[in-house]
Amino acid sequence: MKKILAVALALVLTLALFTGCASKTATASVAASASAPAASSSAAASSSASASASASTSAAASASASSSADGDKVIKVGASSTPHAEILEQVKDDLAAEGYTLDIVVFDDYVLPNQALADGELDANYFQHTPYLNSYNEANGTNLVAAASIHYEPFGIYGNGVTDLKDLKAGATIIIPADDSNETRALLLLQQEGLIKLPDDASASKGVTTLDIVDDGGYDIQTVQADTVPAQLANSNEGTIAVINGNYALAAGLKIADALAIEDAKGDAAQTYANIIACRSGDENSPKIQALIKALETDKVKQYIKDTYNGAVVAIF
């Protein structure tokens, strides 16, 4: 009987042991099962974060590309205020219709617009003629080129208390611009009017300075910075005359009709001294430069120039 009880007790203990092990295995299985979603969730979160980062990078790249594309659609042009910037204002809407934004940067001198263009701060400039551009390139080692000729501004002789060049007194002061090409142009105009004598081979392409004058007519010819000529004339003694660039004359409120003399439009001055769209060499056929030229060379712009400047500016395209 004792043996039977001992065997029965052993069976009970063995069954209890197996039940406990099964319970632990089940618990471990449940725990493993419970942690699996957490690991999966973590992986999913990591995947999501990676995807988000990738999307952000893609968005940033897209934004950068968009910004670059926008930049390619901006045409930045340096110009003198009158008449160049005024003429450019007339084509803003036309360029906008072609998908371009015209950014006009106004300069009040003849040096900075070329420097800014050479440095890549501008796409083009519009304020000068080819002889001046060539002179600038030679002096500064730059490689800027003329992309198109837009208009011509006749040089004029204006007087302080002088209404006719025949009345100009001996020894009178004549003020002219000092830079190479404009000095040449002013001297050629003075010769045209019989006030001075230059060498027989004097020409716009060759260039002349006051040192080349054969006969100064007894006048006191003074060279000053081009943009200061109108002010110098206004502050001069009565009886003084000055040769003034068309755009500076306009800016000073001088009318071409009041000029004592102007360049002969039948001469080579109209072509030689045509105001140009300048750009860096190699850019003249770029989409932006070609779009700018196309917008300017229209009947609309030609009519605007004619109606606005009354002969002080003449379209040449």
Solvent accessible surface area in square Angstrom, and as a share of the most:
residue,aa,sasa,rsa
1,M,167,0.74
2,K,173,0.73
3,K,168,0.71
4,I,119,0.60
5,L,108,0.54
6,A,62,0.48
7,V,90,0.52
8,A,47,0.36
9,L,110,0.55
10,A,52,0.40
11,L,119,0.59
12,V,94,0.54
13,L,113,0.56
14,T,63,0.37
15,L,123,0.61
16,A,60,0.47
17,L,121,0.60
18,F,135,0.56
19,T,83,0.48
20,G,32,0.31
21,C,67,0.40
22,A,61,0.48
23,S,63,0.41
24,K,153,0.65
25,T,91,0.53
26,A,54,0.42
27,T,87,0.51
28,A,61,0.48
29,S,66,0.42
30,V,99,0.57
31,A,58,0.45
32,A,62,0.48
33,S,70,0.45
34,A,69,0.53
35,S,65,0.42
36,A,55,0.43
37,P,78,0.49
38,A,62,0.48
39,A,66,0.51
40,S,69,0.45
41,S,69,0.45
42,S,71,0.46
43,A,63,0.49
44,A,60,0.46
45,A,60,0.47
46,S,71,0.46
47,S,70,0.45
48,S,70,0.45
49,A,63,0.49
50,S,71,0.46
51,A,62,0.48
52,S,64,0.41
53,A,60,0.46
54,S,69,0.44
55,A,59,0.46
56,S,67,0.43
57,T,92,0.54
58,S,68,0.44
59,A,61,0.48
60,A,63,0.49
61,A,58,0.45
62,S,70,0.45
63,A,61,0.48
64,S,71,0.46
65,A,62,0.48
66,S,59,0.38
67,S,71,0.46
68,S,68,0.44
69,A,54,0.42
70,D,87,0.45
71,G,39,0.38
72,D,88,0.46
73,K,88,0.37
74,V,50,0.29
75,I,0,0.00
76,K,75,0.32
77,V,0,0.00
78,G,0,0.00
79,A,0,0.00
80,S,9,0.06
81,S,54,0.35
82,T,22,0.13
83,P,0,0.00
84,H,0,0.00
85,A,10,0.08
86,E,61,0.27
87,I,0,0.00
88,L,0,0.00
89,E,85,0.38
90,Q,53,0.24
91,V,0,0.00
92,K,75,0.32
93,D,114,0.59
94,D,58,0.30
95,L,1,0.01
96,A,62,0.48
97,A,89,0.69
98,E,108,0.48
99,G,44,0.42
100,Y,25,0.09
101,T,83,0.48
102,L,9,0.05
103,D,56,0.29
104,I,30,0.15
105,V,43,0.25
106,V,84,0.48
107,F,34,0.14
108,D,117,0.61
109,D,30,0.16
110,Y,25,0.10
111,V,76,0.43
112,L,88,0.44
113,P,1,0.00
114,N,0,0.00
115,Q,85,0.38
116,A,8,0.06
117,L,0,0.00
118,A,35,0.27
119,D,92,0.48
120,G,45,0.44
121,E,109,0.49
122,L,5,0.03
123,D,27,0.14
124,A,0,0.00
125,N,0,0.00
126,Y,0,0.00
127,F,4,0.02
128,Q,7,0.03
129,H,9,0.04
130,T,47,0.28
131,P,28,0.18
132,Y,19,0.07
133,L,2,0.01
134,N,84,0.43
135,S,28,0.18
136,Y,19,0.07
137,N,26,0.13
138,E,153,0.68
139,A,85,0.66
140,N,81,0.41
141,G,72,0.70
142,T,35,0.20
143,N,102,0.52
144,L,6,0.03
145,V,38,0.22
146,A,45,0.35
147,A,27,0.21
148,A,15,0.11
149,S,47,0.30
150,I,0,0.00
151,H,0,0.00
152,Y,5,0.02
153,E,7,0.03
154,P,7,0.04
155,F,1,0.00
156,G,1,0.01
157,I,0,0.00
158,Y,10,0.04
159,G,28,0.27
160,N,38,0.20
161,G,58,0.56
162,V,16,0.09
163,T,123,0.71
164,D,60,0.31
165,L,24,0.12
166,K,182,0.77
167,D,95,0.49
168,L,16,0.08
169,K,159,0.67
170,A,98,0.76
171,G,46,0.44
172,A,13,0.10
173,T,31,0.18
174,I,0,0.00
175,I,8,0.04
176,I,0,0.00
177,P,0,0.00
178,A,41,0.32
179,D,38,0.20
180,D,91,0.47
181,S,9,0.06
182,N,2,0.01
183,E,14,0.06
184,T,4,0.02
185,R,6,0.02
186,A,0,0.00
187,L,0,0.00
188,L,42,0.21
189,L,2,0.01
190,L,0,0.00
191,Q,57,0.25
192,Q,87,0.38
193,E,65,0.29
194,G,63,0.61
195,L,17,0.09
196,I,9,0.05
197,K,89,0.38
198,L,0,0.00
199,P,43,0.27
200,D,142,0.74
201,D,86,0.45
202,A,21,0.16
203,S,37,0.24
204,A,11,0.08
205,S,109,0.71
206,K,130,0.55
207,G,28,0.27
208,V,8,0.04
209,T,50,0.29
210,T,43,0.25
211,L,168,0.83
212,D,57,0.29
213,I,33,0.17
214,V,98,0.57
215,D,79,0.41
216,D,63,0.33
217,G,39,0.38
218,G,49,0.47
219,Y,36,0.14
220,D,62,0.32
221,I,32,0.16
222,Q,79,0.35
223,T,57,0.33
224,V,29,0.17
225,Q,112,0.50
226,A,6,0.04
227,D,43,0.22
228,T,46,0.27
229,V,0,0.00
230,P,18,0.12
231,A,56,0.43
232,Q,77,0.34
233,L,11,0.06
234,A,79,0.61
235,N,129,0.66
236,S,29,0.19
237,N,127,0.65
238,E,141,0.63
239,G,22,0.21
240,T,5,0.03
241,I,0,0.00
242,A,0,0.00
243,V,0,0.00
244,I,0,0.00
245,N,9,0.04
246,G,5,0.05
247,N,4,0.02
248,Y,26,0.10
249,A,4,0.03
250,L,39,0.20
251,A,67,0.52
252,A,54,0.42
253,G,59,0.57
254,L,52,0.26
255,K,135,0.57
256,I,25,0.13
257,A,91,0.71
258,D,93,0.48
259,A,20,0.15
260,L,40,0.20
261,A,14,0.11
262,I,74,0.38
263,E,11,0.05
264,D,72,0.37
265,A,71,0.55
266,K,192,0.81
267,G,38,0.36
268,D,90,0.47
269,A,12,0.10
270,A,18,0.14
271,Q,133,0.59
272,T,33,0.19
273,Y,4,0.01
274,A,2,0.02
275,N,6,0.03
276,I,1,0.01
277,I,0,0.00
278,A,0,0.00
279,C,0,0.00
280,R,67,0.24
281,S,52,0.33
282,G,63,0.61
283,D,44,0.23
284,E,51,0.23
285,N,121,0.62
286,S,33,0.21
287,P,100,0.63
288,K,42,0.18
289,I,3,0.01
290,Q,79,0.35
291,A,18,0.14
292,L,0,0.00
293,I,16,0.08
294,K,144,0.61
295,A,11,0.09
296,L,0,0.00
297,E,71,0.32
298,T,49,0.28
299,D,118,0.61
300,K,102,0.43
301,V,0,0.00
302,K,83,0.35
303,Q,92,0.41
304,Y,53,0.20
305,I,1,0.01
306,K,141,0.60
307,D,90,0.47
308,T,57,0.33
309,Y,13,0.05
310,N,116,0.59
311,G,35,0.34
312,A,6,0.04
313,V,3,0.02
314,V,67,0.39
315,A,22,0.17
316,I,40,0.20
317,F,63,0.26
